[in-house]
Amino acid sequence: MKAIIKRFLKEEDGVTAIEYGLIAGLIAVAIIASVSAIGTNLGSMFSNISTCVSTPSTCKVI
């Protein structure tokens, strides 16, 4: 029984796959957060452009 437990504790085949899975998950979260922030800013920018095109007198030049 002790030999089986020792062999089980030494086994590291699945550890690498789990580590890669965690890294991929963290990268996915970072990408989603970045795209979300950029998307909000991009939507605001296009809204301002639309306002400037439709009523140029109210447009501010940045």
C-alpha positions as CSV (number, residue, x, y, z in Angstrom):
1,M,0.0,0.0,0.0
2,K,2.8,2.4,0.9
3,A,4.5,1.7,-2.5
4,I,1.3,2.6,-4.3
5,I,0.9,5.9,-2.4
6,K,4.6,6.8,-3.0
7,R,4.3,6.1,-6.7
8,F,1.1,8.2,-6.9
9,L,2.8,11.1,-5.2
10,K,5.8,10.9,-7.6
11,E,3.5,10.9,-10.6
12,E,3.8,14.2,-12.5
13,D,2.3,13.5,-15.9
14,G,-0.9,15.5,-15.4
15,V,0.8,18.4,-13.6
16,T,2.2,20.0,-16.8
17,A,-1.2,19.8,-18.5
18,I,-2.9,21.5,-15.6
19,E,-0.3,24.2,-15.5
20,Y,-0.7,24.9,-19.2
21,G,-4.5,25.0,-18.7
22,L,-4.2,27.5,-16.0
23,I,-1.8,29.7,-18.1
24,A,-4.2,29.5,-21.0
25,G,-7.1,30.5,-18.7
26,L,-5.2,33.5,-17.4
27,I,-4.3,34.6,-20.9
28,A,-7.9,34.3,-22.0
29,V,-9.1,36.4,-19.0
30,A,-6.5,39.1,-19.9
31,I,-7.6,39.2,-23.5
32,I,-11.2,39.4,-22.6
33,A,-10.6,42.3,-20.2
34,S,-8.5,44.1,-22.8
35,V,-11.0,43.7,-25.6
36,S,-13.8,44.9,-23.3
37,A,-12.0,48.0,-22.3
38,I,-10.9,48.8,-25.8
39,G,-14.4,48.1,-27.2
40,T,-15.9,50.6,-24.8
41,N,-13.4,53.3,-25.7
42,L,-13.8,52.5,-29.4
43,G,-17.6,52.8,-29.2
44,S,-17.3,56.2,-27.5
45,M,-14.9,57.4,-30.2
46,F,-17.1,56.3,-33.1
47,S,-20.1,58.0,-31.4
48,N,-18.1,61.2,-31.2
49,I,-17.1,60.9,-34.9
50,S,-20.8,60.3,-35.8
51,T,-21.8,63.5,-33.9
52,C,-19.0,65.5,-35.6
53,V,-20.1,64.3,-39.1
54,S,-23.8,65.0,-38.5
55,T,-23.4,68.4,-36.8
56,P,-19.9,69.8,-37.4
57,S,-20.6,73.0,-35.5
58,T,-20.7,71.1,-32.2
59,C,-17.5,69.1,-32.9
60,K,-14.4,69.7,-30.8
61,V,-11.0,69.2,-32.5
62,I,-8.7,67.3,-30.2
